Amino acid sequence: MSIVILDRPGRPLLPYPQWLDAAPLLLTGRPRPAVNRTGYGGLRFLTGLGFTAETETAVRDLAARGQVTAIVAVDPADQVRAGGLRDLLGLPGQPKDAALPLSDPVAARALLRRAGIPVVRRAGVRRVCDLYWYAHRWGYPLLVRRRRAPDRPVVAELRDEKELRAFATGRLPVDAALVPDLTVESPVRGVRHRGPGIAVTDAALALLPDTPGHPCAVEAVRAVAGDWLIDTIHYDPRGASTRAAVRAQAALPAAAREAAP
């Protein structure tokens, strides 16, 4: 059995060999001195993990030699990549289509709206005119966020056309191919509810694929009119035991002390 770990720097390296009771293969973007090699069946140090095709190439090379039986990826930024590799290699676990709504707020909004679940207004931005279009449709203020970053930080709050014009002139090139991956939303500032317990979050959770090892979080906000809107759904590694999530992604049963009532 060969479990491949996609390890992104920026957080502590988890004790994968102890948690998996195995010698996994570690693909990491960390510098060599930062990795304790004990317990691993192999290590590969990659530059730009998450930003190049190097990770995918490495996994395909290992699979061609029959060395991959499961893929584990804890960082939210690696969920779609890991899902695509599972699809390609026929491995168990979360597929790409299930990972997309938890990683991309625009894909999540489309999924929820097709099911008739009310959502905060949000759309992708690929060119300058998109901002003007949504300002015309929704009015101000608008929030511009990073689309792919796990915490989707606010890039700008645009309160009127003057601020929109200044942002577009200084930050967004005319060439659509050069525009950063952004979203624009019409913010709703009200009481928030996280998790199950109200109709819209229960409906959203029922809609999302229940894939072991991929806990998700759903958050709703109450609009001025009193109706609840889904604001975000995303992969949440804090939503369950990280050790249990790692074992589930590796298609292993829960450890004894986790399985105990």
N, C-alpha and C positions, 0 to 999 in steps of 0.2 A: 504494500500500500504506500502510495506517495502523495502526500498532501502538499499542495503548493500554497505558500503564504504570500500575498501581496502586501508588503509592508511599506507604508508611507512615513517619512520622518515628520517630526512635529509633535509627537506624543511618545510617552515611554514605550519601549519595546516590550510587548507582552510575553509571558513565559509559555510560548506555544508548545515546546516539547513536553513540559510537565502537564499542561492542560489536555494535550491530545494523546498522551501516553504513546507517543510515536516520535519518529525522527523526520520532521517535515523538511521540505525544501523552501528556503527563504529567499525571496526576491525582494531586495531592499534598496531604497534610495539613501540609506544612511552611510556615513563614512565608515570604512573598515574598523577603525579603533573603537567605534561606538557599539559594536556588536559582539556579544559574548557567544562564541561559536559552539558552546557545549550543547549537545543534544540534537543538533541539526544533521540531517542526512546530506545536506548540500547548501551552499550559499552562493548567491550571485549578486554582486554589487552593481547596480544600474544607475546611470546618471539621468536625471530628469524623469524619475518615476511619476507617471501621471500626466506627463506633457508630451511624450513621444510614443512611437510605436514599439519602443524597445521592450516594454513589458510584455506586450502581446506576442512579439517574436520569440522571446525567451520561453514563454509558456508553450507555444506551438512546437518549438524545438524539443522541449522536454516531453511533450505528448507524443511526438513522432518516435521517440525512443521507448514509449510505453511507460513513462515515469509519472503520469498524472492520473490520480483517481478522484481528487476533489480540489476545489479552490476555496480558500478562505480570504476574505477581505473585510476588515473591520472598519476602516475609514470610510465615511459616507461618500467621499470623492471617488472611490474605486468601485462602487456598486454596479454601475452600468458596464464598466469594463469587465468586471468579473462575470456578470451575467452573459455578456456577449461571448466570452470565452467558454462558458459552460454550454451555451447553445452550439457553438462551433464544434466542441469536442464531445458532445453528448454526455455531459457530466451531470450528476444530481445537483439540486439546489435551485436557487432563484434564477430564472431566465432574464434576459435583457428587457423584455416587454414589461415584466413585473417590477423591475428596478427603475424604469424610466419615471413613473409618476412620483416615486419617492426621491428622485434626484433633480427633477426638472419641474419648476412651478407652473410652467406653461402647459406641459403634458398633464400635470395633475389637474389643472383647471379644466382642460378639455375632457378628461375622464369624468370628472364630477358633473360638469354641465350636461354631458350626454345622458347621465343618469338622473337629471332633474334636481340635483343637489345645489342649493344656492351658494355662490362663492363671491369673494372679494374680486372686483374687476382688476384683471392683470393680463398683460400681453407682452409678447416679445418685441424687442427693438432691434432692428437691423439697419436702419438708416435714419437720417435726421427727420425726414418728413413723417416718420412714425410718431414722433413726439408731438408734432403739431396736429396730427390726425386725432390722437387720443385726447389731447387738450380740447379740441373742438367737440369731441363726442362726450367726454366725461366732465370737462371743466377742471378748474384748479382747486386745491393743490394736486401735484403728481409726485410720486416717489419713484426714483430710478434706482434699481438694485442690480447687483451682479446676479446673473442667472444661474451659474454653475457652482459658485462658492457654497459650501455647506451651510454657512450661517446667513447667506444672501444679504451682505451688508448694504446699507443705503449709500449710493454714490452721490446722489443729489436730491434735494427737495425743491421742487419748482412751484413757486407760489403765484406766478403770473407770467405773462408772455415775455416780459423783459428778462426774467431769470431763465426762462426756457431758451431764449435767443442767445444769452451769454453762455449757457452751458453747451448748447449745440455748436456754437462757434469755437469755443475753446477746447471741447472734449471729443466731439464726434466728427470724423472726416466725412467728406462727401461720398467717397468710395465705400459702398456697402461691405465689401470684403474686408475692410480695415476696421469696421465698427466693433467695439468690444461686445461680448455676449451679455446683453442687458435685458432687463424687463422694466416695464412701466406699470404702475398701479395707481388706482384711486384709493387713497388710504381711508380706512374706517377706524376711528379712535373711539373705542368703547370698552365695556366689560368683556373680559376674555374668559374662555373656558377651554381647558386642555384635557383631552382624553374622552372616554365614553361618558354617558350620563344625560345627554340631550339628544334630541331627534337627529339633528344634522350630523353630529360627530358619530353617532351610532350608525347612521346610514353610510357615512364615508368609510368607517372601519369595516363594515360588512362588504363594501365594494372592493376593498383592497385585497390582493392575493395574500393568503396566510402562508407565508413561506418560513419554515423553521430557520432560526438564526438571523432573522431580519426584522427585529421589532421596529414598529413605526409609531410616530406621534402625530396626532391630529389636533389642530387648534382652531377654534371658532371665535368670532368677535360679534358683539351685539351692536347692530346699527341703530341710528337715532330712531327709526320707525319701530324698533323693538324686535325685528326679525334677526335670527342668527345666520351668519355667513361663514363658510369655511374659509379660513385665511391660509393655513399651511398644512400640508401633509408631508412628512419626510421620514427617512430612515433615522432611527434614534438609538445609537449604541448604548445609551443610558437606560433604555426602556426595559432591560432585563439583565440578568447576569451575563457579563461579557464572556466569562468562561463557558457558560451554557450556549451562548450564541456561536462561539468559535467551534465547539464540538458539533453543534447542529449543522453548521455550514460544511463541516467535514464528514457529514453523514454518520456521526458516531452517536451512540446513546448518551444520555446525560450521565455525568459522573455520579457515583453512589450517593455522596452526601447531598447532591443537588436533587436527586430523584426521591430522596426520603421525604415523607410528609412532614 
